Amino acid sequence: MAASDRQATQDETPRRKPGIARRGTRIARRGASITAHTFTSMVTWLTGQVMEMGPRLKVRDTKTLRAQYPDKSDDEIADLLISHAARASAAVGGATGAWAALPVLPAFPAEIASETLALTGIEIKLVAELHEAYGLGASGTAAERGRAYIASWASRRGVYVVPGGLLLMGGSPLVGQVRRRLASRVRRSVFSVAPLFTGAVAGAMINSRETRKLGGQIRDDLRRRQLEA
């Protein structure tokens, strides 16, 4: 092939198919396009969804966990719950990161909102089942227990009652804590939609690490309370 023909072929290649760098730049620009107003609106919407989600989560009680792990101590059951939840969180992050490599990209904020809700659900369920593993489950109706576990998730402590009770109206301590936690989670989720499969790896690693950290904090607090009881 003549030098002129080779040059012509090379010149045509970029026009036929966007390169990796170009696609990555396009995704990055879409991420940067999330305005402060969009971010605030998304966090507010997510907060409402999480407050409604808590009471509906299917949580295994103490009896069920002991039946499933008959030869395990409370600490061993807790460690297994944390490991399983961390793997589930990693799978969510990896899947979301992989979406960023698709030729046709879904709406960027929708990706983040979907991942955030999935991860939050996994973590609140983990928090609830850790309480059950140590025989310290919340009391009350399903709604009251769900809200208590949301408060525990938001505060990174065992079940507690915020000053004045579990207030749910806007501006209350609980809603404010949940909103702050979700805002932090949304910011981390941006890394899961990084260009191409770098995002899949980063998303899986970050989500797994954060879920393990949360589980460890709740486990340690519940273990201390159990010993003090």
C-alpha positions as CSV (number, residue, x, y, z in Angstrom):
1,M,0.0,0.0,0.0
2,A,1.3,3.4,-0.9
3,A,2.2,5.9,1.7
4,S,-0.6,8.2,0.5
5,D,-3.2,5.4,0.8
6,R,-2.0,4.5,4.3
7,Q,-2.4,8.1,5.4
8,A,-5.9,8.3,3.9
9,T,-6.9,5.2,5.8
10,Q,-5.6,6.6,9.1
11,D,-7.3,9.9,8.5
12,E,-10.7,8.2,8.0
13,T,-10.5,6.0,11.2
14,P,-11.5,8.8,13.7
15,R,-14.4,9.8,11.5
16,R,-15.8,6.2,11.4
17,K,-15.8,5.5,15.2
18,P,-15.4,7.7,18.3
19,G,-12.2,6.8,20.2
20,I,-12.1,5.8,23.8
21,A,-10.8,9.2,24.9
22,R,-13.6,10.9,23.0
23,R,-16.3,8.8,24.6
24,G,-14.8,9.3,28.0
25,T,-14.8,13.0,27.5
26,R,-18.4,13.0,26.5
27,I,-19.4,11.1,29.7
28,A,-17.3,13.4,31.9
29,R,-19.1,16.4,30.3
30,R,-22.5,14.9,31.1
31,G,-21.4,14.4,34.7
32,A,-20.3,18.0,34.9
33,S,-23.6,19.2,33.5
34,I,-25.4,18.3,36.8
35,T,-26.2,21.7,38.2
36,A,-26.5,22.6,41.8
37,H,-30.3,22.8,41.4
38,T,-30.4,19.3,39.8
39,F,-28.2,17.9,42.6
40,T,-30.4,19.5,45.4
41,S,-33.6,18.3,43.7
42,M,-32.3,14.7,43.3
43,V,-31.2,14.6,46.9
44,T,-34.5,15.9,48.1
45,W,-36.4,13.3,46.0
46,L,-34.0,10.5,47.2
47,T,-34.6,11.5,50.8
48,G,-38.4,11.0,50.4
49,Q,-37.9,7.7,48.7
50,V,-35.6,6.4,51.4
51,M,-38.0,7.5,54.2
52,E,-40.7,5.4,52.4
53,M,-38.4,2.5,51.7
54,G,-37.3,1.7,55.2
55,P,-40.5,0.2,56.5
56,R,-41.0,-1.9,53.4
57,L,-37.6,-3.7,53.4
58,K,-37.8,-7.4,54.1
59,V,-35.6,-8.0,57.2
60,R,-34.7,-11.4,58.7
61,D,-35.5,-11.4,62.4
62,T,-33.3,-12.9,65.2
63,K,-35.1,-16.3,65.0
64,T,-34.7,-16.5,61.2
65,L,-31.0,-15.6,61.3
66,R,-30.2,-18.1,64.1
67,A,-32.0,-20.8,62.1
68,Q,-30.0,-20.0,59.0
69,Y,-26.7,-19.9,60.9
70,P,-27.2,-22.4,63.7
71,D,-23.5,-22.9,64.5
72,K,-22.5,-19.3,64.4
73,S,-22.0,-16.8,67.2
74,D,-23.5,-13.3,67.1
75,D,-20.2,-11.9,65.9
76,E,-19.8,-14.5,63.2
77,I,-23.3,-13.9,61.9
78,A,-22.6,-10.2,61.9
79,D,-19.4,-10.7,59.9
80,L,-21.2,-12.8,57.3
81,L,-24.0,-10.2,57.0
82,I,-21.4,-7.5,56.4
83,S,-19.5,-9.6,53.8
84,H,-22.7,-10.4,51.9
85,A,-23.9,-6.8,51.9
86,A,-20.4,-5.6,50.7
87,R,-20.5,-8.0,47.8
88,A,-24.0,-6.8,46.9
89,S,-22.8,-3.2,47.0
90,A,-19.8,-4.1,44.8
91,A,-22.1,-5.6,42.2
92,V,-24.3,-2.5,42.1
93,G,-21.2,-0.3,41.6
94,G,-19.7,-2.5,39.0
95,A,-23.0,-2.6,37.0
96,T,-23.5,1.1,37.1
97,G,-19.9,1.8,36.1
98,A,-20.2,-0.6,33.2
99,W,-23.3,1.3,31.9
100,A,-21.0,4.2,31.2
101,A,-19.3,2.1,28.5
102,L,-22.5,1.6,26.5
103,P,-22.7,3.3,23.1
104,V,-26.1,4.8,24.0
105,L,-25.9,6.3,27.5
106,P,-28.9,6.6,29.8
107,A,-29.6,9.9,31.6
108,F,-26.7,10.6,33.9
109,P,-28.8,11.7,37.0
110,A,-31.0,8.6,36.6
111,E,-28.0,6.4,36.9
112,I,-26.8,8.0,40.1
113,A,-30.3,8.0,41.6
114,S,-30.8,4.4,40.8
115,E,-27.5,3.3,42.3
116,T,-28.0,5.5,45.4
117,L,-31.3,3.9,46.1
118,A,-30.1,0.4,45.6
119,L,-27.0,0.9,47.8
120,T,-29.1,2.6,50.5
121,G,-31.6,-0.2,50.5
122,I,-28.7,-2.8,50.9
123,E,-27.2,-0.9,53.8
124,I,-30.4,-0.2,55.7
125,K,-31.3,-3.9,55.5
126,L,-27.8,-4.7,56.7
127,V,-28.2,-2.3,59.6
128,A,-31.6,-3.9,60.6
129,E,-30.2,-7.5,60.4
130,L,-27.2,-6.6,62.4
131,H,-29.5,-5.4,65.2
132,E,-31.4,-8.7,64.9
133,A,-28.2,-10.7,65.0
134,Y,-27.3,-9.2,68.4
135,G,-30.9,-9.5,69.7
136,L,-31.3,-5.8,69.8
137,G,-33.9,-5.3,67.2
138,A,-36.0,-2.1,67.2
139,S,-39.5,-2.4,68.7
140,G,-42.8,-0.9,67.6
141,T,-44.7,-1.1,64.3
142,A,-43.1,-1.9,61.0
143,A,-43.1,1.8,60.2
144,E,-41.5,2.7,63.5
145,R,-38.8,0.0,63.2
146,G,-38.1,1.0,59.6
147,R,-37.6,4.6,60.6
148,A,-35.4,3.6,63.5
149,Y,-33.1,1.7,61.2
150,I,-33.0,4.6,58.8
151,A,-31.9,6.7,61.7
152,S,-29.3,4.1,62.6
153,W,-28.0,4.1,59.0
154,A,-27.8,7.9,58.9
155,S,-26.1,8.2,62.3
156,R,-23.8,5.2,62.0
157,R,-24.9,4.1,65.5
158,G,-27.2,1.5,66.9
159,V,-30.9,2.2,67.0
160,Y,-31.6,5.5,68.9
161,V,-34.2,8.1,69.2
162,V,-33.4,11.6,68.0
163,P,-34.2,14.5,70.3
164,G,-38.0,14.9,70.5
165,G,-38.6,11.5,68.9
166,L,-38.3,10.3,65.3
167,L,-39.6,13.5,63.6
168,L,-40.2,13.1,59.9
169,M,-41.3,16.5,58.7
170,G,-38.9,18.6,56.6
171,G,-36.1,20.1,58.6
172,S,-36.3,17.5,61.4
173,P,-33.1,16.0,62.8
174,L,-33.7,12.6,61.1
175,V,-34.6,14.0,57.7
176,G,-31.6,16.3,57.8
177,Q,-29.3,13.5,58.7
178,V,-30.7,11.3,55.9
179,R,-30.3,14.2,53.4
180,R,-26.7,14.7,54.3
181,R,-25.9,11.1,54.0
182,L,-27.5,10.8,50.6
183,A,-25.7,13.9,49.4
184,S,-22.4,12.3,50.3
185,R,-23.5,9.1,48.7
186,V,-24.5,10.8,45.5
187,R,-21.1,12.5,45.2
188,R,-19.4,9.1,45.6
189,S,-21.6,7.6,43.0
190,V,-20.3,10.0,40.4
191,F,-17.1,7.9,40.4
192,S,-19.1,4.8,39.4
193,V,-20.0,6.4,36.1
194,A,-16.4,7.4,35.2
195,P,-15.3,6.8,31.6
196,L,-15.6,3.2,30.5
197,F,-14.7,0.3,32.7
198,T,-12.5,2.3,35.0
199,G,-15.8,3.3,36.6
200,A,-16.9,-0.3,37.1
201,V,-13.8,-1.1,39.0
202,A,-13.9,2.1,41.1
203,G,-17.6,1.8,41.8
204,A,-17.3,-1.7,43.0
205,M,-14.3,-0.9,45.2
206,I,-15.8,2.3,46.7
207,N,-19.2,0.8,47.4
208,S,-17.9,-2.4,48.9
209,R,-15.5,-0.4,51.2
210,E,-18.2,2.0,52.3
211,T,-20.7,-0.8,53.1
212,R,-18.0,-2.7,55.1
213,K,-17.1,0.5,57.0
214,L,-20.8,1.1,57.9
215,G,-21.3,-2.5,58.9
216,G,-18.2,-2.4,61.1
217,Q,-19.4,0.7,62.9
218,I,-22.8,-0.6,63.6
219,R,-21.5,-4.0,64.7
220,D,-19.0,-2.5,67.1
221,D,-21.7,-0.2,68.6
222,L,-24.2,-3.1,69.0
223,R,-21.5,-5.4,70.5
224,R,-20.7,-2.7,73.1
225,R,-24.4,-2.2,73.9
226,Q,-24.9,-6.0,74.2
227,L,-22.0,-6.3,76.7
228,E,-23.3,-3.3,78.7
229,A,-26.8,-4.8,78.9
